[in-house]
Amino acid sequence: MITGRFAPSPTGPLHMGSLVTALASYCSIKQAGGEWLVRIDDLDPPRQDPNAVNAIIRCLTAHGLHPDRPIIFQSDHAGAYESALQKLAPNLFYCKCSRKKLRAHDRYPGTCREARTPLPDRAVRVLLSDTEHGYCDGFLGSVDGNFAAQLGDFIVRRRDGLISYNLATAVDDGNTISEVLRGQDLLPVTAPQRYLMQLLGLTAPDYTHIPCLEFADGTKLSKQTHAPPLNEHSALANLRAALGYLGFQAPDAIDSVGILLNWSIAHFDLSQIPTKLPKYQPS
Ligand SMILES: [Zn+2]
């Protein structure tokens, strides 16, 4: 079964950059006859906006992007993440380094690697091996996976107990998702996620990283850069704009969201997406 997903963090409303990625993922999976899922990556309560989940779901619905199964919430998966930590135990260590101390290093210097038995009030890190974790990306082609040199042993559970994004994503994508299509801003987390799946004995999805939508000055659209929220009442125009950024021009005569999505599924072609998207033009 071909399965893809769109996995927003509920930190704010969706913007045009989110729509571009969601639409590309939706079209790619639907064209292959697969199931498209929506997963809310809600593992970081302090950064979340309680209204964002409803706003995201409402916005996807307005744009006709209906998931094929009930919406998945990472906050429901605490048990699976704990089991994964137990399974990873031979590869974990317990780090007491302060953020301040680590600031002087480009990557984790391996200070606490010998602390192999669980200790309270410590961050849990995974020991990296020096093996190569390269893979073939659906958009970028061959991607160098020698991330150990750049990243060092990374955190899987924070000192405050929160499960890391990488661990949660590896557990939720492994064995379940067959294609992850997402923005190139997430390229750096792919190798760590694939590494965790390998340690956990999970099959990794295929990955396709498309370019991110940027403002005229080259910054990526995000909540932090104050990307304007999508107006749900302009769904048809928003979808047309998103298609335009991806390099597709739908016939002007199409006047409904459903028909436009069907056209998009039929005409979607990764090779038509430019290596750099046109700059964002606020409507
Ligand atoms: Zn440490």
py3Dmol code that shows the C-alpha trace and the ligand (Angstrom):
import py3Dmol

protein = """\
ATOM      1  CA  MET A   1       0.000   0.000   0.000  1.00  0.00           C
ATOM      2  CA  ILE A   2       1.316   3.423  -0.976  1.00  0.00           C
ATOM      3  CA  THR A   3       0.896   5.832   1.917  1.00  0.00           C
ATOM      4  CA  GLY A   4       1.940   9.442   2.275  1.00  0.00           C
ATOM      5  CA  ARG A   5       1.373  12.048   4.921  1.00  0.00           C
ATOM      6  CA  PHE A   6       1.275  15.751   5.618  1.00  0.00           C
ATOM      7  CA  ALA A   7       2.502  16.408   9.142  1.00  0.00           C
ATOM      8  CA  PRO A   8       2.183  20.001  10.324  1.00  0.00           C
ATOM      9  CA  SER A   9       3.204  21.148  13.795  1.00  0.00           C
ATOM     10  CA  PRO A  10       0.332  23.048  15.400  1.00  0.00           C
ATOM     11  CA  THR A  11       2.349  26.184  16.016  1.00  0.00           C
ATOM     12  CA  GLY A  12       0.143  28.422  13.905  1.00  0.00           C
ATOM     13  CA  PRO A  13      -2.132  28.630  10.862  1.00  0.00           C
ATOM     14  CA  LEU A  14      -1.164  27.168   7.479  1.00  0.00           C
ATOM     15  CA  HIS A  15       0.375  29.556   4.943  1.00  0.00           C
ATOM     16  CA  MET A  16       1.080  29.341   1.223  1.00  0.00           C
ATOM     17  CA  GLY A  17       4.341  27.485   1.853  1.00  0.00           C
ATOM     18  CA  SER A  18       2.431  24.789   3.777  1.00  0.00           C
ATOM     19  CA  LEU A  19      -0.158  24.539   1.005  1.00  0.00           C
ATOM     20  CA  VAL A  20       2.515  24.060  -1.672  1.00  0.00           C
ATOM     21  CA  THR A  21       3.996  21.108   0.230  1.00  0.00           C
ATOM     22  CA  ALA A  22       0.644  19.610   1.241  1.00  0.00           C
ATOM     23  CA  LEU A  23      -0.657  19.814  -2.317  1.00  0.00           C
ATOM     24  CA  ALA A  24       2.466  18.233  -3.823  1.00  0.00           C
ATOM     25  CA  SER A  25       2.362  15.391  -1.307  1.00  0.00           C
ATOM     26  CA  TYR A  26      -1.375  14.882  -1.884  1.00  0.00           C
ATOM     27  CA  CYS A  27      -1.039  14.802  -5.687  1.00  0.00           C
ATOM     28  CA  SER A  28       1.958  12.482  -5.648  1.00  0.00           C
ATOM     29  CA  ILE A  29       0.192   9.923  -3.441  1.00  0.00           C
ATOM     30  CA  LYS A  30      -3.201  10.184  -5.120  1.00  0.00           C
ATOM     31  CA  GLN A  31      -1.665   9.801  -8.567  1.00  0.00           C
ATOM     32  CA  ALA A  32      -0.110   6.546  -7.365  1.00  0.00           C
ATOM     33  CA  GLY A  33      -3.486   5.382  -6.017  1.00  0.00           C
ATOM     34  CA  GLY A  34      -2.310   5.543  -2.399  1.00  0.00           C
ATOM     35  CA  GLU A  35      -3.683   6.824   0.878  1.00  0.00           C
ATOM     36  CA  TRP A  36      -2.867  10.312   2.076  1.00  0.00           C
ATOM     37  CA  LEU A  37      -2.780  10.866   5.836  1.00  0.00           C
ATOM     38  CA  VAL A  38      -2.662  13.958   8.024  1.00  0.00           C
ATOM     39  CA  ARG A  39      -0.644  13.759  11.213  1.00  0.00           C
ATOM     40  CA  ILE A  40      -0.492  16.567  13.741  1.00  0.00           C
ATOM     41  CA  ASP A  41       3.010  16.703  15.212  1.00  0.00           C
ATOM     42  CA  ASP A  42       1.922  18.013  18.600  1.00  0.00           C
ATOM     43  CA  LEU A  43       4.758  16.967  20.886  1.00  0.00           C
ATOM     44  CA  ASP A  44       5.986  20.364  22.000  1.00  0.00           C
ATOM     45  CA  PRO A  45       3.168  21.879  24.096  1.00  0.00           C
ATOM     46  CA  PRO A  46       5.040  25.079  25.065  1.00  0.00           C
ATOM     47  CA  ARG A  47       5.420  26.034  21.385  1.00  0.00           C
ATOM     48  CA  GLN A  48       1.882  25.115  20.388  1.00  0.00           C
ATOM     49  CA  ASP A  49      -1.137  27.269  19.865  1.00  0.00           C
ATOM     50  CA  PRO A  50      -4.252  25.535  21.228  1.00  0.00           C
ATOM     51  CA  ASN A  51      -6.383  26.921  18.393  1.00  0.00           C
ATOM     52  CA  ALA A  52      -3.973  25.874  15.679  1.00  0.00           C
ATOM     53  CA  VAL A  53      -5.102  22.237  15.381  1.00  0.00           C
ATOM     54  CA  ASN A  54      -8.676  23.193  14.556  1.00  0.00           C
ATOM     55  CA  ALA A  55      -7.528  25.971  12.251  1.00  0.00           C
ATOM     56  CA  ILE A  56      -5.231  23.587  10.332  1.00  0.00           C
ATOM     57  CA  ILE A  57      -7.930  20.941   9.916  1.00  0.00           C
ATOM     58  CA  ARG A  58     -10.494  23.541   8.838  1.00  0.00           C
ATOM     59  CA  CYS A  59      -8.060  25.005   6.337  1.00  0.00           C
ATOM     60  CA  LEU A  60      -7.157  21.624   4.786  1.00  0.00           C
ATOM     61  CA  THR A  61     -10.866  20.798   4.519  1.00  0.00           C
ATOM     62  CA  ALA A  62     -11.611  24.124   2.797  1.00  0.00           C
ATOM     63  CA  HIS A  63      -8.906  23.291   0.250  1.00  0.00           C
ATOM     64  CA  GLY A  64     -10.372  19.826  -0.399  1.00  0.00           C
ATOM     65  CA  LEU A  65      -7.362  18.069   1.115  1.00  0.00           C
ATOM     66  CA  HIS A  66      -9.215  15.351   3.009  1.00  0.00           C
ATOM     67  CA  PRO A  67      -7.141  12.605   4.627  1.00  0.00           C
ATOM     68  CA  ASP A  68      -8.105   8.998   3.874  1.00  0.00           C
ATOM     69  CA  ARG A  69      -8.061   8.032   7.556  1.00  0.00           C
ATOM     70  CA  PRO A  70      -8.841   9.783  10.833  1.00  0.00           C
ATOM     71  CA  ILE A  71      -6.321  12.461  11.732  1.00  0.00           C
ATOM     72  CA  ILE A  72      -3.344  11.122  13.664  1.00  0.00           C
ATOM     73  CA  PHE A  73      -1.967  12.924  16.731  1.00  0.00           C
ATOM     74  CA  GLN A  74       1.573  12.286  17.894  1.00  0.00           C
ATOM     75  CA  SER A  75       0.453  13.112  21.425  1.00  0.00           C
ATOM     76  CA  ASP A  76      -1.500   9.800  21.358  1.00  0.00           C
ATOM     77  CA  HIS A  77       1.663   7.794  20.707  1.00  0.00           C
ATOM     78  CA  ALA A  78       3.576   8.242  23.976  1.00  0.00           C
ATOM     79  CA  GLY A  79       3.579   4.465  24.560  1.00  0.00           C
ATOM     80  CA  ALA A  80       5.117   3.733  21.167  1.00  0.00           C
ATOM     81  CA  TYR A  81       7.863   6.300  21.760  1.00  0.00           C
ATOM     82  CA  GLU A  82       8.676   4.796  25.175  1.00  0.00           C
ATOM     83  CA  SER A  83       8.912   1.306  23.625  1.00  0.00           C
ATOM     84  CA  ALA A  84      11.217   2.694  20.966  1.00  0.00           C
ATOM     85  CA  LEU A  85      13.460   4.218  23.646  1.00  0.00           C
ATOM     86  CA  GLN A  86      13.660   0.814  25.356  1.00  0.00           C
ATOM     87  CA  LYS A  87      14.568  -0.836  22.089  1.00  0.00           C
ATOM     88  CA  LEU A  88      17.238   1.786  21.453  1.00  0.00           C
ATOM     89  CA  ALA A  89      18.709   1.387  24.977  1.00  0.00           C
ATOM     90  CA  PRO A  90      21.973  -0.284  23.812  1.00  0.00           C
ATOM     91  CA  ASN A  91      22.649   2.806  21.685  1.00  0.00           C
ATOM     92  CA  LEU A  92      21.708   5.482  24.201  1.00  0.00           C
ATOM     93  CA  PHE A  93      23.573   7.529  26.757  1.00  0.00           C
ATOM     94  CA  TYR A  94      22.569  10.120  29.316  1.00  0.00           C
ATOM     95  CA  CYS A  95      23.921  13.602  28.807  1.00  0.00           C
ATOM     96  CA  LYS A  96      24.298  16.231  31.520  1.00  0.00           C
ATOM     97  CA  CYS A  97      25.918  18.930  29.403  1.00  0.00           C
ATOM     98  CA  SER A  98      24.306  22.338  29.673  1.00  0.00           C
ATOM     99  CA  ARG A  99      23.216  24.197  26.598  1.00  0.00           C
ATOM    100  CA  LYS A 100      25.687  26.900  27.533  1.00  0.00           C
ATOM    101  CA  LYS A 101      28.559  24.416  27.622  1.00  0.00           C
ATOM    102  CA  LEU A 102      27.607  22.984  24.230  1.00  0.00           C
ATOM    103  CA  ARG A 103      27.304  26.359  22.575  1.00  0.00           C
ATOM    104  CA  ALA A 104      31.074  26.429  22.086  1.00  0.00           C
ATOM    105  CA  HIS A 105      30.908  23.328  19.831  1.00  0.00           C
ATOM    106  CA  ASP A 106      29.614  22.891  16.278  1.00  0.00           C
ATOM    107  CA  ARG A 107      28.395  19.435  17.161  1.00  0.00           C
ATOM    108  CA  TYR A 108      28.032  17.333  20.266  1.00  0.00           C
ATOM    109  CA  PRO A 109      31.603  16.558  21.409  1.00  0.00           C
ATOM    110  CA  GLY A 110      30.789  13.141  22.931  1.00  0.00           C
ATOM    111  CA  THR A 111      31.418  14.254  26.521  1.00  0.00           C
ATOM    112  CA  CYS A 112      28.889  11.956  28.228  1.00  0.00           C
ATOM    113  CA  ARG A 113      29.201   8.902  25.970  1.00  0.00           C
ATOM    114  CA  GLU A 114      30.259   6.713  28.916  1.00  0.00           C
ATOM    115  CA  ALA A 115      27.085   7.441  30.928  1.00  0.00           C
ATOM    116  CA  ARG A 116      25.196   4.392  29.676  1.00  0.00           C
ATOM    117  CA  THR A 117      22.801   3.739  32.571  1.00  0.00           C
ATOM    118  CA  PRO A 118      19.606   5.798  32.878  1.00  0.00           C
ATOM    119  CA  LEU A 119      19.941   8.815  35.144  1.00  0.00           C
ATOM    120  CA  PRO A 120      17.272  11.376  36.004  1.00  0.00           C
ATOM    121  CA  ASP A 121      17.445  14.967  34.831  1.00  0.00           C
ATOM    122  CA  ARG A 122      19.560  14.179  31.780  1.00  0.00           C
ATOM    123  CA  ALA A 123      18.992  14.420  28.075  1.00  0.00           C
ATOM    124  CA  VAL A 124      19.002  11.076  26.264  1.00  0.00           C
ATOM    125  CA  ARG A 125      21.280  10.951  23.212  1.00  0.00           C
ATOM    126  CA  VAL A 126      21.830   8.289  20.610  1.00  0.00           C
ATOM    127  CA  LEU A 127      25.381   7.120  19.854  1.00  0.00           C
ATOM    128  CA  LEU A 128      26.199   7.694  16.222  1.00  0.00           C
ATOM    129  CA  SER A 129      28.172   5.209  14.225  1.00  0.00           C
ATOM    130  CA  ASP A 130      30.409   6.440  11.427  1.00  0.00           C
ATOM    131  CA  THR A 131      28.560   4.500   8.771  1.00  0.00           C
ATOM    132  CA  GLU A 132      27.237   6.270   5.712  1.00  0.00           C
ATOM    133  CA  HIS A 133      23.488   6.958   5.606  1.00  0.00           C
ATOM    134  CA  GLY A 134      23.109   8.358   2.111  1.00  0.00           C
ATOM    135  CA  TYR A 135      19.982   7.691   0.101  1.00  0.00           C
ATOM    136  CA  CYS A 136      18.387   8.521  -3.219  1.00  0.00           C
ATOM    137  CA  ASP A 137      15.909  11.405  -2.995  1.00  0.00           C
ATOM    138  CA  GLY A 138      12.945  11.561  -5.354  1.00  0.00           C
ATOM    139  CA  PHE A 139      13.680  15.205  -6.180  1.00  0.00           C
ATOM    140  CA  LEU A 140      17.348  15.770  -5.313  1.00  0.00           C
ATOM    141  CA  GLY A 141      18.816  12.464  -6.455  1.00  0.00           C
ATOM    142  CA  SER A 142      21.760  11.110  -4.465  1.00  0.00           C
ATOM    143  CA  VAL A 143      21.998  12.694  -0.987  1.00  0.00           C
ATOM    144  CA  ASP A 144      25.117  12.441   1.151  1.00  0.00           C
ATOM    145  CA  GLY A 145      24.220  10.885   4.483  1.00  0.00           C
ATOM    146  CA  ASN A 146      27.446  11.417   6.358  1.00  0.00           C
ATOM    147  CA  PHE A 147      25.689  13.380   9.038  1.00  0.00           C
ATOM    148  CA  ALA A 148      27.689  12.106  12.020  1.00  0.00           C
ATOM    149  CA  ALA A 149      30.401  14.630  11.224  1.00  0.00           C
ATOM    150  CA  GLN A 150      27.976  17.547  11.187  1.00  0.00           C
ATOM    151  CA  LEU A 151      25.534  16.641  13.895  1.00  0.00           C
ATOM    152  CA  GLY A 152      27.168  14.416  16.466  1.00  0.00           C
ATOM    153  CA  ASP A 153      25.170  12.199  18.855  1.00  0.00           C
ATOM    154  CA  PHE A 154      21.722  13.727  18.756  1.00  0.00           C
ATOM    155  CA  ILE A 155      18.975  13.992  21.382  1.00  0.00           C
ATOM    156  CA  VAL A 156      16.056  11.548  21.368  1.00  0.00           C
ATOM    157  CA  ARG A 157      14.546  12.706  24.640  1.00  0.00           C
ATOM    158  CA  ARG A 158      15.096  16.107  26.127  1.00  0.00           C
ATOM    159  CA  ARG A 159      16.069  16.706  29.696  1.00  0.00           C
ATOM    160  CA  ASP A 160      12.515  17.874  30.423  1.00  0.00           C
ATOM    161  CA  GLY A 161      11.181  14.516  29.180  1.00  0.00           C
ATOM    162  CA  LEU A 162       9.873  15.620  25.784  1.00  0.00           C
ATOM    163  CA  ILE A 163      10.415  13.105  22.980  1.00  0.00           C
ATOM    164  CA  SER A 164      12.458  14.598  20.158  1.00  0.00           C
ATOM    165  CA  TYR A 165      10.937  15.366  16.797  1.00  0.00           C
ATOM    166  CA  ASN A 166      13.352  12.931  15.144  1.00  0.00           C
ATOM    167  CA  LEU A 167      12.425   9.971  17.322  1.00  0.00           C
ATOM    168  CA  ALA A 168       8.671  10.581  17.101  1.00  0.00           C
ATOM    169  CA  THR A 169       8.845  11.001  13.339  1.00  0.00           C
ATOM    170  CA  ALA A 170      10.995   7.894  12.869  1.00  0.00           C
ATOM    171  CA  VAL A 171       8.523   5.805  14.910  1.00  0.00           C
ATOM    172  CA  ASP A 172       5.478   7.214  13.091  1.00  0.00           C
ATOM    173  CA  ASP A 173       6.898   7.073   9.563  1.00  0.00           C
ATOM    174  CA  GLY A 174       8.740   3.743   9.816  1.00  0.00           C
ATOM    175  CA  ASN A 175       6.806   0.738   8.434  1.00  0.00           C
ATOM    176  CA  THR A 176       3.725   2.972   7.990  1.00  0.00           C
ATOM    177  CA  ILE A 177       4.534   5.646   5.424  1.00  0.00           C
ATOM    178  CA  SER A 178       5.951   4.691   2.040  1.00  0.00           C
ATOM    179  CA  GLU A 179       6.615   8.190   0.690  1.00  0.00           C
ATOM    180  CA  VAL A 180       7.531  11.347   2.575  1.00  0.00           C
ATOM    181  CA  LEU A 181       7.296  14.399   0.350  1.00  0.00           C
ATOM    182  CA  ARG A 182       8.257  17.535   2.251  1.00  0.00           C
ATOM    183  CA  GLY A 183      10.207  20.787   2.037  1.00  0.00           C
ATOM    184  CA  GLN A 184      13.966  20.926   1.709  1.00  0.00           C
ATOM    185  CA  ASP A 185      14.113  22.734   5.059  1.00  0.00           C
ATOM    186  CA  LEU A 186      13.655  19.257   6.579  1.00  0.00           C
ATOM    187  CA  LEU A 187      16.501  17.652   4.648  1.00  0.00           C
ATOM    188  CA  PRO A 188      18.878  17.834   7.659  1.00  0.00           C
ATOM    189  CA  VAL A 189      16.577  15.647   9.787  1.00  0.00           C
ATOM    190  CA  THR A 190      16.226  12.897   7.192  1.00  0.00           C
ATOM    191  CA  ALA A 191      19.528  11.137   7.888  1.00  0.00           C
ATOM    192  CA  PRO A 192      18.969  11.059  11.688  1.00  0.00           C
ATOM    193  CA  GLN A 193      15.417   9.799  11.172  1.00  0.00           C
ATOM    194  CA  ARG A 194      16.576   7.093   8.774  1.00  0.00           C
ATOM    195  CA  TYR A 195      19.312   6.111  11.238  1.00  0.00           C
ATOM    196  CA  LEU A 196      16.763   5.711  14.054  1.00  0.00           C
ATOM    197  CA  MET A 197      14.498   3.609  11.829  1.00  0.00           C
ATOM    198  CA  GLN A 198      17.443   1.393  11.003  1.00  0.00           C
ATOM    199  CA  LEU A 199      18.272   0.912  14.720  1.00  0.00           C
ATOM    200  CA  LEU A 200      14.595   0.175  15.414  1.00  0.00           C
ATOM    201  CA  GLY A 201      14.334  -2.321  12.563  1.00  0.00           C
ATOM    202  CA  LEU A 202      11.717  -0.213  10.761  1.00  0.00           C
ATOM    203  CA  THR A 203      11.487   0.194   7.001  1.00  0.00           C
ATOM    204  CA  ALA A 204      12.169   3.803   6.013  1.00  0.00           C
ATOM    205  CA  PRO A 205       9.940   5.546   3.462  1.00  0.00           C
ATOM    206  CA  ASP A 206      11.169   6.952   0.175  1.00  0.00           C
ATOM    207  CA  TYR A 207      11.958  10.652   0.534  1.00  0.00           C
ATOM    208  CA  THR A 208      11.296  13.536  -1.825  1.00  0.00           C
ATOM    209  CA  HIS A 209      12.397  17.006  -0.732  1.00  0.00           C
ATOM    210  CA  ILE A 210      10.987  19.812  -2.846  1.00  0.00           C
ATOM    211  CA  PRO A 211      12.142  23.457  -2.656  1.00  0.00           C
ATOM    212  CA  CYS A 212      10.547  25.710  -0.031  1.00  0.00           C
ATOM    213  CA  LEU A 213       8.526  28.771  -0.903  1.00  0.00           C
ATOM    214  CA  GLU A 214      10.446  31.941  -0.070  1.00  0.00           C
ATOM    215  CA  PHE A 215       9.794  35.633   0.306  1.00  0.00           C
ATOM    216  CA  ALA A 216      11.471  37.995  -2.164  1.00  0.00           C
ATOM    217  CA  ASP A 217      14.449  38.363   0.214  1.00  0.00           C
ATOM    218  CA  GLY A 218      15.070  34.604   0.249  1.00  0.00           C
ATOM    219  CA  THR A 219      13.705  33.792   3.724  1.00  0.00           C
ATOM    220  CA  LYS A 220      11.426  30.776   3.930  1.00  0.00           C
ATOM    221  CA  LEU A 221       7.734  31.282   4.614  1.00  0.00           C
ATOM    222  CA  SER A 222       7.067  30.194   8.201  1.00  0.00           C
ATOM    223  CA  LYS A 223       5.285  31.294  11.294  1.00  0.00           C
ATOM    224  CA  GLN A 224       8.552  32.809  12.544  1.00  0.00           C
ATOM    225  CA  THR A 225       8.893  34.902   9.381  1.00  0.00           C
ATOM    226  CA  HIS A 226       5.247  36.044   9.681  1.00  0.00           C
ATOM    227  CA  ALA A 227       3.925  34.289   6.579  1.00  0.00           C
ATOM    228  CA  PRO A 228       0.301  35.413   6.169  1.00  0.00           C
ATOM    229  CA  PRO A 229      -2.278  32.721   7.020  1.00  0.00           C
ATOM    230  CA  LEU A 230      -4.224  31.220   4.116  1.00  0.00           C
ATOM    231  CA  ASN A 231      -7.665  32.690   3.642  1.00  0.00           C
ATOM    232  CA  GLU A 232     -10.040  29.684   3.627  1.00  0.00           C
ATOM    233  CA  HIS A 233     -12.540  31.632   1.570  1.00  0.00           C
ATOM    234  CA  SER A 234     -10.103  31.852  -1.349  1.00  0.00           C
ATOM    235  CA  ALA A 235      -9.366  28.135  -1.558  1.00  0.00           C
ATOM    236  CA  LEU A 236      -9.636  27.918  -5.349  1.00  0.00           C
ATOM    237  CA  ALA A 237      -7.318  30.891  -5.901  1.00  0.00           C
ATOM    238  CA  ASN A 238      -4.898  29.586  -3.246  1.00  0.00           C
ATOM    239  CA  LEU A 239      -4.703  26.187  -4.919  1.00  0.00           C
ATOM    240  CA  ARG A 240      -4.128  27.818  -8.309  1.00  0.00           C
ATOM    241  CA  ALA A 241      -1.337  29.901  -6.813  1.00  0.00           C
ATOM    242  CA  ALA A 242       0.218  26.828  -5.143  1.00  0.00           C
ATOM    243  CA  LEU A 243       0.104  24.971  -8.471  1.00  0.00           C
ATOM    244  CA  GLY A 244       1.728  27.963 -10.141  1.00  0.00           C
ATOM    245  CA  TYR A 245       4.657  27.934  -7.688  1.00  0.00           C
ATOM    246  CA  LEU A 246       5.083  24.217  -8.426  1.00  0.00           C
ATOM    247  CA  GLY A 247       5.226  24.906 -12.160  1.00  0.00           C
ATOM    248  CA  PHE A 248       1.702  23.920 -13.235  1.00  0.00           C
ATOM    249  CA  GLN A 249      -0.923  26.068 -14.898  1.00  0.00           C
ATOM    250  CA  ALA A 250      -4.474  24.741 -14.614  1.00  0.00           C
ATOM    251  CA  PRO A 251      -7.070  25.769 -17.239  1.00  0.00           C
ATOM    252  CA  ASP A 252      -8.865  29.002 -16.301  1.00  0.00           C
ATOM    253  CA  ALA A 253     -12.244  27.358 -16.858  1.00  0.00           C
ATOM    254  CA  ILE A 254     -11.898  25.166 -13.770  1.00  0.00           C
ATOM    255  CA  ASP A 255     -14.187  26.697 -11.179  1.00  0.00           C
ATOM    256  CA  SER A 256     -14.299  24.262  -8.279  1.00  0.00           C
ATOM    257  CA  VAL A 257     -11.799  22.998  -5.742  1.00  0.00           C
ATOM    258  CA  GLY A 258     -12.696  19.356  -6.422  1.00  0.00           C
ATOM    259  CA  ILE A 259     -12.197  19.608 -10.175  1.00  0.00           C
ATOM    260  CA  LEU A 260      -8.965  21.554  -9.733  1.00  0.00           C
ATOM    261  CA  LEU A 261      -7.618  18.869  -7.379  1.00  0.00           C
ATOM    262  CA  ASN A 262      -8.530  16.138  -9.887  1.00  0.00           C
ATOM    263  CA  TRP A 263      -6.737  18.090 -12.609  1.00  0.00           C
ATOM    264  CA  SER A 264      -3.736  18.484 -10.279  1.00  0.00           C
ATOM    265  CA  ILE A 265      -3.577  14.764  -9.522  1.00  0.00           C
ATOM    266  CA  ALA A 266      -3.742  13.917 -13.225  1.00  0.00           C
ATOM    267  CA  HIS A 267      -1.050  16.421 -14.222  1.00  0.00           C
ATOM    268  CA  PHE A 268       1.323  16.255 -11.256  1.00  0.00           C
ATOM    269  CA  ASP A 269       4.875  15.557 -12.357  1.00  0.00           C
ATOM    270  CA  LEU A 270       7.882  15.945 -10.034  1.00  0.00           C
ATOM    271  CA  SER A 271      10.177  16.675 -12.957  1.00  0.00           C
ATOM    272  CA  GLN A 272       8.182  19.814 -13.712  1.00  0.00           C
ATOM    273  CA  ILE A 273       8.817  21.396 -10.299  1.00  0.00           C
ATOM    274  CA  PRO A 274      11.585  24.010 -10.625  1.00  0.00           C
ATOM    275  CA  THR A 275      14.741  23.585  -8.538  1.00  0.00           C
ATOM    276  CA  LYS A 276      13.949  27.015  -7.084  1.00  0.00           C
ATOM    277  CA  LEU A 277      10.312  28.069  -6.799  1.00  0.00           C
ATOM    278  CA  PRO A 278       9.268  31.540  -7.972  1.00  0.00           C
ATOM    279  CA  LYS A 279       9.322  33.977  -5.043  1.00  0.00           C
ATOM    280  CA  TYR A 280       6.147  34.298  -2.978  1.00  0.00           C
ATOM    281  CA  GLN A 281       3.749  36.986  -4.159  1.00  0.00           C
ATOM    282  CA  PRO A 282       1.227  37.947  -1.474  1.00  0.00           C
ATOM    283  CA  SER A 283      -2.255  38.076  -3.012  1.00  0.00           C
TER     284      SER A 283
END
"""
ligand_1 = """\
1
ZN
Zn 26.843 15.514 27.520
"""
view = py3Dmol.view(width=600, height=400)
view.addModel(protein, "pdb")
view.setStyle({"model": 0}, {"cartoon": {"style": "trace"}})
view.addModel(ligand_1, "xyz")
view.setStyle({"model": 1}, {"stick": {}})
view.zoomTo()
view.show()
